[in-house]
């Protein structure tokens, strides 16, 4: 089962900084190796062609001693006339020797050959033989035989997915009555559609396919998201071209948002449309409500966007909550240590950093962050609250002489009302 993820929780800022377009997935290294092996076996399935400049040679033209001394592949290692059994043929293929499979003409011989390959657990050999069977058997017969050979069936399905043979794959999945896999394979075809309008129409048609309940929600969200992106893109392109919007003049867009993930779209919306009313498609709160974005993800994304704009007032409002009595307090679903890291990465002033470093609950983490980002007041107040006189005196040597921080430390050390622990 393919898992479709429309939401992401990491790399929000880096995604927008580069804002890359969709890229083609590169095949895994294992598949490249497999393809290299199967190409060799494909060549073995073809009859040997004589050289145009020399008369064809036969294995008898070279002695067995000479063949052994070659140490590398030569045409004389391909024995097309000897009556190798299926078992012997598979063993030779395992050792890298190219064998002709054309001698196996009957269905029974071909199935024995496949069973021998499965028995030795060699994926490359299994795939090579499946290519041979795919070419020489009718589809219905191949599908029927693979239905009772699950290992070989899994190899063929994987091979068809990796090589993009979509028609044969869908026929096979329909034969096996795997309706959900048929739907997912059909859905995967959207990756090859570059035009946003055509992709939207394709996704609209996919909604009716027999997905599982979970996947059906993701496909519906994907369609809704692309529909929103098309509307936002058209409107923002017009605003940018007309020069009517200050934020587009100050921060020109780096790329289109069409076909971007949900988290990137949310970041874009928090960057360019943060103050818009919930009723508009480009409003961050509208996106949050429509796609049921978790509070933690929303705060992380909005914080990254507003910090990038150095909108510290918006950061403060985002992290401030009010209870039913009207009292306000700071709250960070992502943890205040992450808030500090994001703010610092966006060059927040010390006064802003200090406010959130104080709110880190773990004392050791708070001290480490305060020292790292030179939030002297936080370090001094923490050592005072811990009644750690030795650490406070040691920190006095680290601040600038004659500074306000040194005076503050001296004032605390001379306070007779504090009962020091050491």
One Martini backbone bead per residue (centre of mass of N, CA, C, O) as a GRO file, in nm:
protein
  422
    1UNK     BB    1   0.094   0.037   0.024
    2UNK     BB    2   0.051   0.354  -0.039
    3UNK     BB    3   0.175   0.652   0.105
    4UNK     BB    4   0.007   0.960   0.144
    5UNK     BB    5   0.169   1.283   0.183
    6UNK     BB    6   0.056   1.624   0.244
    7UNK     BB    7   0.231   1.650   0.503
    8UNK     BB    8   0.473   1.857   0.672
    9UNK     BB    9   0.725   1.927   0.953
   10UNK     BB   10   0.981   2.000   0.778
   11UNK     BB   11   1.161   2.252   0.630
   12UNK     BB   12   1.015   2.530   0.588
   13UNK     BB   13   1.232   2.743   0.523
   14UNK     BB   14   1.398   2.590   0.308
   15UNK     BB   15   1.170   2.563   0.103
   16UNK     BB   16   1.130   2.873   0.055
   17UNK     BB   17   1.420   2.964  -0.014
   18UNK     BB   18   1.404   2.785  -0.285
   19UNK     BB   19   1.143   2.677  -0.411
   20UNK     BB   20   1.099   2.410  -0.553
   21UNK     BB   21   1.016   2.214  -0.787
   22UNK     BB   22   0.911   1.947  -0.922
   23UNK     BB   23   1.053   1.620  -0.913
   24UNK     BB   24   1.205   1.349  -1.023
   25UNK     BB   25   1.229   1.033  -0.936
   26UNK     BB   26   1.480   0.845  -0.831
   27UNK     BB   27   1.618   0.556  -0.866
   28UNK     BB   28   1.731   0.313  -0.704
   29UNK     BB   29   2.022   0.143  -0.684
   30UNK     BB   30   1.900  -0.142  -0.701
   31UNK     BB   31   1.759  -0.096  -0.975
   32UNK     BB   32   2.007  -0.036  -1.143
   33UNK     BB   33   2.127  -0.312  -1.104
   34UNK     BB   34   1.889  -0.475  -1.211
   35UNK     BB   35   1.889  -0.351  -1.494
   36UNK     BB   36   2.172  -0.441  -1.570
   37UNK     BB   37   2.113  -0.741  -1.550
   38UNK     BB   38   1.861  -0.762  -1.742
   39UNK     BB   39   2.005  -0.668  -1.997
   40UNK     BB   40   2.184  -0.914  -2.022
   41UNK     BB   41   1.943  -1.118  -2.040
   42UNK     BB   42   1.812  -0.999  -2.286
   43UNK     BB   43   2.047  -1.065  -2.474
   44UNK     BB   44   2.017  -1.375  -2.427
   45UNK     BB   45   1.732  -1.398  -2.580
   46UNK     BB   46   1.900  -1.348  -2.825
   47UNK     BB   47   2.032  -1.421  -3.103
   48UNK     BB   48   2.327  -1.472  -3.235
   49UNK     BB   49   2.539  -1.257  -3.413
   50UNK     BB   50   2.736  -1.239  -3.663
   51UNK     BB   51   3.012  -1.119  -3.778
   52UNK     BB   52   3.070  -0.921  -4.059
   53UNK     BB   53   3.402  -0.985  -4.076
   54UNK     BB   54   3.343  -1.275  -3.958
   55UNK     BB   55   3.308  -1.586  -3.913
   56UNK     BB   56   3.140  -1.793  -3.742
   57UNK     BB   57   3.167  -1.936  -3.427
   58UNK     BB   58   3.242  -2.213  -3.227
   59UNK     BB   59   3.303  -2.376  -2.939
   60UNK     BB   60   3.511  -2.576  -3.081
   61UNK     BB   61   3.731  -2.344  -3.151
   62UNK     BB   62   3.765  -2.370  -2.837
   63UNK     BB   63   3.908  -2.465  -2.574
   64UNK     BB   64   3.856  -2.523  -2.244
   65UNK     BB   65   4.126  -2.401  -2.151
   66UNK     BB   66   4.092  -2.125  -2.288
   67UNK     BB   67   3.827  -2.048  -2.147
   68UNK     BB   68   3.943  -2.048  -1.860
   69UNK     BB   69   4.181  -1.831  -1.918
   70UNK     BB   70   4.020  -1.573  -1.967
   71UNK     BB   71   3.832  -1.467  -1.704
   72UNK     BB   72   3.615  -1.371  -1.906
   73UNK     BB   73   3.383  -1.282  -2.107
   74UNK     BB   74   3.261  -1.493  -2.371
   75UNK     BB   75   3.099  -1.639  -2.633
   76UNK     BB   76   3.186  -1.938  -2.521
   77UNK     BB   77   2.996  -1.917  -2.255
   78UNK     BB   78   2.761  -1.950  -2.459
   79UNK     BB   79   2.534  -2.220  -2.439
   80UNK     BB   80   2.297  -2.313  -2.695
   81UNK     BB   81   2.309  -2.645  -2.724
   82UNK     BB   82   2.298  -2.734  -2.456
   83UNK     BB   83   2.114  -2.935  -2.213
   84UNK     BB   84   2.003  -2.747  -1.989
   85UNK     BB   85   1.868  -2.728  -1.705
   86UNK     BB   86   1.693  -2.526  -1.506
   87UNK     BB   87   1.891  -2.548  -1.270
   88UNK     BB   88   2.153  -2.493  -1.428
   89UNK     BB   89   2.071  -2.222  -1.547
   90UNK     BB   90   2.040  -2.071  -1.278
   91UNK     BB   91   2.328  -2.116  -1.177
   92UNK     BB   92   2.466  -1.966  -1.412
   93UNK     BB   93   2.326  -1.694  -1.368
   94UNK     BB   94   2.441  -1.650  -1.083
   95UNK     BB   95   2.749  -1.646  -1.211
   96UNK     BB   96   2.705  -1.460  -1.489
   97UNK     BB   97   2.601  -1.648  -1.704
   98UNK     BB   98   2.487  -1.659  -2.028
   99UNK     BB   99   2.162  -1.782  -2.109
  100UNK     BB  100   1.948  -1.952  -2.294
  101UNK     BB  101   1.574  -1.950  -2.291
  102UNK     BB  102   1.456  -2.063  -2.568
  103UNK     BB  103   1.450  -2.378  -2.503
  104UNK     BB  104   1.199  -2.295  -2.329
  105UNK     BB  105   0.877  -2.378  -2.454
  106UNK     BB  106   0.716  -2.485  -2.241
  107UNK     BB  107   0.526  -2.420  -1.973
  108UNK     BB  108   0.658  -2.617  -1.775
  109UNK     BB  109   0.951  -2.524  -1.811
  110UNK     BB  110   0.909  -2.227  -1.729
  111UNK     BB  111   0.804  -2.286  -1.440
  112UNK     BB  112   1.050  -2.436  -1.339
  113UNK     BB  113   1.246  -2.205  -1.379
  114UNK     BB  114   1.105  -2.012  -1.182
  115UNK     BB  115   1.117  -2.196  -0.930
  116UNK     BB  116   1.426  -2.209  -0.918
  117UNK     BB  117   1.472  -1.907  -0.875
  118UNK     BB  118   1.314  -1.885  -0.609
  119UNK     BB  119   1.483  -2.101  -0.447
  120UNK     BB  120   1.758  -1.903  -0.460
  121UNK     BB  121   1.695  -1.597  -0.398
  122UNK     BB  122   1.725  -1.431  -0.688
  123UNK     BB  123   1.620  -1.137  -0.810
  124UNK     BB  124   1.758  -1.114  -1.089
  125UNK     BB  125   1.673  -1.390  -1.199
  126UNK     BB  126   1.371  -1.361  -1.165
  127UNK     BB  127   1.342  -1.112  -1.347
  128UNK     BB  128   1.459  -1.231  -1.607
  129UNK     BB  129   1.244  -1.456  -1.631
  130UNK     BB  130   0.994  -1.272  -1.632
  131UNK     BB  131   1.062  -1.134  -1.897
  132UNK     BB  132   1.044  -1.391  -2.063
  133UNK     BB  133   0.747  -1.461  -1.989
  134UNK     BB  134   0.618  -1.191  -2.081
  135UNK     BB  135   0.706  -1.246  -2.389
  136UNK     BB  136   0.594  -1.574  -2.416
  137UNK     BB  137   0.322  -1.512  -2.270
  138UNK     BB  138   0.020  -1.489  -2.192
  139UNK     BB  139  -0.133  -1.298  -1.971
  140UNK     BB  140  -0.336  -1.496  -1.844
  141UNK     BB  141  -0.130  -1.717  -1.784
  142UNK     BB  142   0.069  -1.554  -1.616
  143UNK     BB  143  -0.132  -1.465  -1.396
  144UNK     BB  144  -0.222  -1.745  -1.299
  145UNK     BB  145   0.063  -1.847  -1.213
  146UNK     BB  146   0.135  -1.604  -1.017
  147UNK     BB  147  -0.097  -1.636  -0.806
  148UNK     BB  148   0.071  -1.909  -0.689
  149UNK     BB  149   0.339  -1.702  -0.695
  150UNK     BB  150   0.416  -1.462  -0.479
  151UNK     BB  151   0.713  -1.392  -0.518
  152UNK     BB  152   0.703  -1.340  -0.823
  153UNK     BB  153   0.475  -1.134  -0.812
  154UNK     BB  154   0.626  -0.918  -0.649
  155UNK     BB  155   0.851  -0.875  -0.855
  156UNK     BB  156   0.673  -0.782  -1.091
  157UNK     BB  157   0.536  -0.540  -0.959
  158UNK     BB  158   0.794  -0.389  -0.894
  159UNK     BB  159   0.903  -0.374  -1.185
  160UNK     BB  160   0.660  -0.221  -1.313
  161UNK     BB  161   0.683   0.029  -1.135
  162UNK     BB  162   0.984   0.107  -1.203
  163UNK     BB  163   0.929   0.101  -1.534
  164UNK     BB  164   0.625   0.207  -1.606
  165UNK     BB  165   0.415  -0.041  -1.668
  166UNK     BB  166   0.096   0.042  -1.634
  167UNK     BB  167  -0.090  -0.139  -1.800
  168UNK     BB  168   0.007  -0.414  -1.694
  169UNK     BB  169  -0.033  -0.355  -1.396
  170UNK     BB  170  -0.341  -0.305  -1.404
  171UNK     BB  171  -0.417  -0.580  -1.520
  172UNK     BB  172  -0.303  -0.744  -1.285
  173UNK     BB  173  -0.467  -0.612  -1.051
  174UNK     BB  174  -0.744  -0.680  -1.167
  175UNK     BB  175  -0.708  -0.986  -1.171
  176UNK     BB  176  -0.652  -0.979  -0.843
  177UNK     BB  177  -0.856  -0.771  -0.711
  178UNK     BB  178  -0.685  -0.487  -0.652
  179UNK     BB  179  -0.842  -0.202  -0.620
  180UNK     BB  180  -0.659  -0.015  -0.451
  181UNK     BB  181  -0.406  -0.046  -0.629
  182UNK     BB  182  -0.533   0.061  -0.882
  183UNK     BB  183  -0.593   0.342  -0.771
  184UNK     BB  184  -0.297   0.417  -0.695
  185UNK     BB  185  -0.178   0.383  -0.979
  186UNK     BB  186  -0.357   0.591  -1.109
  187UNK     BB  187  -0.281   0.832  -0.925
  188UNK     BB  188   0.031   0.835  -0.998
  189UNK     BB  189  -0.007   0.975  -1.286
  190UNK     BB  190   0.005   1.281  -1.194
  191UNK     BB  191   0.321   1.318  -1.212
  192UNK     BB  192   0.307   1.354  -1.545
  193UNK     BB  193   0.142   1.621  -1.491
  194UNK     BB  194   0.206   1.962  -1.543
  195UNK     BB  195  -0.060   2.078  -1.580
  196UNK     BB  196  -0.275   2.207  -1.351
  197UNK     BB  197  -0.555   2.171  -1.483
  198UNK     BB  198  -0.518   1.874  -1.567
  199UNK     BB  199  -0.455   1.768  -1.285
  200UNK     BB  200  -0.721   1.849  -1.156
  201UNK     BB  201  -0.902   1.672  -1.338
  202UNK     BB  202  -0.769   1.407  -1.266
  203UNK     BB  203  -0.825   1.417  -0.957
  204UNK     BB  204  -1.129   1.430  -0.981
  205UNK     BB  205  -1.146   1.138  -1.104
  206UNK     BB  206  -1.005   0.989  -0.855
  207UNK     BB  207  -1.225   1.015  -0.630
  208UNK     BB  208  -1.398   0.756  -0.750
  209UNK     BB  209  -1.206   0.563  -0.653
  210UNK     BB  210  -1.120   0.256  -0.467
  211UNK     BB  211  -1.036   0.358  -0.186
  212UNK     BB  212  -0.945   0.398   0.100
  213UNK     BB  213  -1.046   0.599   0.346
  214UNK     BB  214  -0.773   0.740   0.389
  215UNK     BB  215  -0.693   0.790   0.088
  216UNK     BB  216  -0.947   0.950   0.009
  217UNK     BB  217  -0.878   1.199   0.179
  218UNK     BB  218  -0.608   1.269   0.039
  219UNK     BB  219  -0.719   1.309  -0.247
  220UNK     BB  220  -0.917   1.532  -0.178
  221UNK     BB  221  -0.702   1.727  -0.065
  222UNK     BB  222  -0.536   1.749  -0.321
  223UNK     BB  223  -0.754   1.875  -0.494
  224UNK     BB  224  -0.820   2.119  -0.312
  225UNK     BB  225  -0.535   2.240  -0.308
  226UNK     BB  226  -0.501   2.289  -0.613
  227UNK     BB  227  -0.745   2.470  -0.642
  228UNK     BB  228  -0.636   2.688  -0.455
  229UNK     BB  229  -0.366   2.746  -0.597
  230UNK     BB  230  -0.487   2.854  -0.861
  231UNK     BB  231  -0.625   3.098  -0.734
  232UNK     BB  232  -0.382   3.228  -0.588
  233UNK     BB  233  -0.192   3.252  -0.831
  234UNK     BB  234  -0.365   3.443  -1.004
  235UNK     BB  235  -0.388   3.674  -0.796
  236UNK     BB  236  -0.078   3.718  -0.732
  237UNK     BB  237   0.016   3.777  -1.017
  238UNK     BB  238  -0.149   4.035  -1.043
  239UNK     BB  239  -0.039   4.193  -0.798
  240UNK     BB  240   0.259   4.187  -0.885
  241UNK     BB  241   0.225   4.325  -1.166
  242UNK     BB  242   0.077   4.593  -1.051
  243UNK     BB  243   0.203   4.695  -0.762
  244UNK     BB  244  -0.018   4.702  -0.509
  245UNK     BB  245   0.174   4.533  -0.328
  246UNK     BB  246   0.413   4.564  -0.088
  247UNK     BB  247   0.513   4.271  -0.035
  248UNK     BB  248   0.574   4.210  -0.341
  249UNK     BB  249   0.783   4.437  -0.370
  250UNK     BB  250   0.975   4.348  -0.132
  251UNK     BB  251   0.885   4.023  -0.188
  252UNK     BB  252   0.944   3.848  -0.432
  253UNK     BB  253   0.866   3.586  -0.597
  254UNK     BB  254   1.030   3.272  -0.670
  255UNK     BB  255   0.756   3.100  -0.712
  256UNK     BB  256   0.529   2.884  -0.764
  257UNK     BB  257   0.259   2.703  -0.588
  258UNK     BB  258   0.219   2.490  -0.776
  259UNK     BB  259   0.232   2.165  -0.647
  260UNK     BB  260   0.263   2.214  -0.359
  261UNK     BB  261   0.275   2.157  -0.052
  262UNK     BB  262   0.099   2.231   0.223
  263UNK     BB  263   0.327   2.359   0.398
  264UNK     BB  264   0.415   2.561   0.177
  265UNK     BB  265   0.143   2.702   0.147
  266UNK     BB  266   0.127   2.799   0.439
  267UNK     BB  267   0.381   2.968   0.438
  268UNK     BB  268   0.294   3.155   0.210
  269UNK     BB  269   0.041   3.260   0.355
  270UNK     BB  270   0.198   3.372   0.611
  271UNK     BB  271   0.372   3.571   0.438
  272UNK     BB  272   0.135   3.720   0.240
  273UNK     BB  273  -0.167   3.643   0.419
  274UNK     BB  274  -0.195   3.680   0.740
  275UNK     BB  275  -0.443   3.916   0.766
  276UNK     BB  276  -0.657   3.758   0.652
  277UNK     BB  277  -0.952   3.644   0.626
  278UNK     BB  278  -1.108   3.337   0.659
  279UNK     BB  279  -1.284   3.362   0.383
  280UNK     BB  280  -1.023   3.323   0.237
  281UNK     BB  281  -0.820   3.106   0.059
  282UNK     BB  282  -0.532   3.252   0.162
  283UNK     BB  283  -0.584   3.195   0.448
  284UNK     BB  284  -0.442   3.040   0.711
  285UNK     BB  285  -0.703   2.967   0.873
  286UNK     BB  286  -0.840   2.829   0.635
  287UNK     BB  287  -0.633   2.605   0.592
  288UNK     BB  288  -0.644   2.488   0.877
  289UNK     BB  289  -0.947   2.409   0.864
  290UNK     BB  290  -0.970   2.248   0.596
  291UNK     BB  291  -0.696   2.048   0.671
  292UNK     BB  292  -0.650   1.995   0.972
  293UNK     BB  293  -0.422   2.146   1.112
  294UNK     BB  294  -0.215   2.125   1.347
  295UNK     BB  295  -0.112   2.333   1.588
  296UNK     BB  296   0.190   2.272   1.573
  297UNK     BB  297   0.225   2.317   1.265
  298UNK     BB  298   0.115   2.602   1.249
  299UNK     BB  299   0.311   2.745   1.444
  300UNK     BB  300   0.573   2.669   1.304
  301UNK     BB  301   0.508   2.804   1.028
  302UNK     BB  302   0.427   3.089   1.120
  303UNK     BB  303   0.686   3.155   1.271
  304UNK     BB  304   0.880   3.131   1.029
  305UNK     BB  305   0.743   3.352   0.855
  306UNK     BB  306   0.746   3.597   1.057
  307UNK     BB  307   1.051   3.588   1.121
  308UNK     BB  308   1.149   3.642   0.831
  309UNK     BB  309   1.000   3.938   0.856
  310UNK     BB  310   1.036   4.054   1.147
  311UNK     BB  311   0.746   4.002   1.305
  312UNK     BB  312   0.731   4.028   1.638
  313UNK     BB  313   0.437   4.085   1.699
  314UNK     BB  314   0.324   3.826   1.569
  315UNK     BB  315   0.479   3.632   1.747
  316UNK     BB  316   0.351   3.720   2.013
  317UNK     BB  317   0.054   3.662   1.931
  318UNK     BB  318   0.089   3.358   1.860
  319UNK     BB  319   0.203   3.296   2.180
  320UNK     BB  320  -0.073   3.417   2.283
  321UNK     BB  321  -0.302   3.353   2.546
  322UNK     BB  322  -0.653   3.327   2.655
  323UNK     BB  323  -0.854   3.298   2.908
  324UNK     BB  324  -1.174   3.306   3.052
  325UNK     BB  325  -1.065   3.554   3.247
  326UNK     BB  326  -0.838   3.725   3.056
  327UNK     BB  327  -0.575   3.588   3.078
  328UNK     BB  328  -0.237   3.597   2.987
  329UNK     BB  329  -0.015   3.370   2.793
  330UNK     BB  330   0.244   3.174   2.713
  331UNK     BB  331   0.243   2.951   2.416
  332UNK     BB  332   0.420   2.634   2.300
  333UNK     BB  333   0.375   2.346   2.123
  334UNK     BB  334   0.701   2.327   2.035
  335UNK     BB  335   0.857   2.484   2.224
  336UNK     BB  336   1.076   2.731   2.335
  337UNK     BB  337   1.342   2.622   2.215
  338UNK     BB  338   1.238   2.640   1.916
  339UNK     BB  339   1.171   2.934   1.911
  340UNK     BB  340   1.460   3.037   1.959
  341UNK     BB  341   1.591   2.907   1.708
  342UNK     BB  342   1.418   3.052   1.496
  343UNK     BB  343   1.480   3.345   1.581
  344UNK     BB  344   1.788   3.328   1.555
  345UNK     BB  345   1.790   3.247   1.249
  346UNK     BB  346   1.633   3.547   1.210
  347UNK     BB  347   1.780   3.775   1.378
  348UNK     BB  348   1.703   3.827   1.659
  349UNK     BB  349   1.696   4.013   1.914
  350UNK     BB  350   1.785   3.988   2.236
  351UNK     BB  351   1.519   4.086   2.362
  352UNK     BB  352   1.349   3.864   2.225
  353UNK     BB  353   1.500   3.611   2.311
  354UNK     BB  354   1.489   3.649   2.620
  355UNK     BB  355   1.183   3.610   2.657
  356UNK     BB  356   1.196   3.292   2.560
  357UNK     BB  357   1.421   3.176   2.735
  358UNK     BB  358   1.268   3.210   3.010
  359UNK     BB  359   1.039   2.985   2.917
  360UNK     BB  360   1.229   2.763   2.969
  361UNK     BB  361   1.202   2.504   3.184
  362UNK     BB  362   1.468   2.386   3.154
  363UNK     BB  363   1.749   2.484   3.308
  364UNK     BB  364   1.981   2.379   3.130
  365UNK     BB  365   1.866   2.475   2.860
  366UNK     BB  366   1.844   2.772   2.935
  367UNK     BB  367   2.145   2.822   2.992
  368UNK     BB  368   2.258   2.735   2.719
  369UNK     BB  369   2.100   2.944   2.549
  370UNK     BB  370   2.189   3.201   2.697
  371UNK     BB  371   2.493   3.166   2.641
  372UNK     BB  372   2.488   3.130   2.332
  373UNK     BB  373   2.302   3.423   2.302
  374UNK     BB  374   2.373   3.639   2.523
  375UNK     BB  375   2.162   3.618   2.783
  376UNK     BB  376   2.253   3.750   3.068
  377UNK     BB  377   1.999   3.792   3.245
  378UNK     BB  378   1.915   3.494   3.250
  379UNK     BB  379   2.163   3.380   3.389
  380UNK     BB  380   2.159   3.552   3.644
  381UNK     BB  381   1.866   3.481   3.739
  382UNK     BB  382   1.909   3.175   3.756
  383UNK     BB  383   2.138   3.174   3.971
  384UNK     BB  384   1.975   3.324   4.180
  385UNK     BB  385   1.739   3.115   4.204
  386UNK     BB  386   1.958   2.881   4.279
  387UNK     BB  387   2.178   2.994   4.480
  388UNK     BB  388   2.455   3.024   4.294
  389UNK     BB  389   2.743   3.175   4.372
  390UNK     BB  390   2.973   3.049   4.208
  391UNK     BB  391   2.850   3.081   3.922
  392UNK     BB  392   2.812   3.388   3.940
  393UNK     BB  393   3.112   3.458   3.977
  394UNK     BB  394   3.208   3.322   3.715
  395UNK     BB  395   3.025   3.498   3.522
  396UNK     BB  396   3.152   3.778   3.586
  397UNK     BB  397   3.411   3.717   3.399
  398UNK     BB  398   3.230   3.717   3.114
  399UNK     BB  399   3.167   3.999   3.143
  400UNK     BB  400   3.175   4.320   3.099
  401UNK     BB  401   3.342   4.575   3.210
  402UNK     BB  402   3.116   4.807   3.344
  403UNK     BB  403   2.857   4.674   3.310
  404UNK     BB  404   2.531   4.607   3.382
  405UNK     BB  405   2.582   4.308   3.452
  406UNK     BB  406   2.799   4.350   3.669
  407UNK     BB  407   2.623   4.524   3.857
  408UNK     BB  408   2.406   4.308   3.901
  409UNK     BB  409   2.585   4.097   4.034
  410UNK     BB  410   2.687   4.268   4.269
  411UNK     BB  411   2.406   4.320   4.391
  412UNK     BB  412   2.340   4.022   4.448
  413UNK     BB  413   2.594   3.945   4.622
  414UNK     BB  414   2.517   4.186   4.843
  415UNK     BB  415   2.264   4.029   4.923
  416UNK     BB  416   2.162   3.931   5.250
  417UNK     BB  417   1.878   3.777   5.183
  418UNK     BB  418   2.041   3.562   5.047
  419UNK     BB  419   2.053   3.202   5.052
  420UNK     BB  420   2.313   3.036   4.995
  421UNK     BB  421   2.439   2.716   4.893
  422UNK     BB  422   2.777   2.825   4.859
   0.00000   0.00000   0.00000
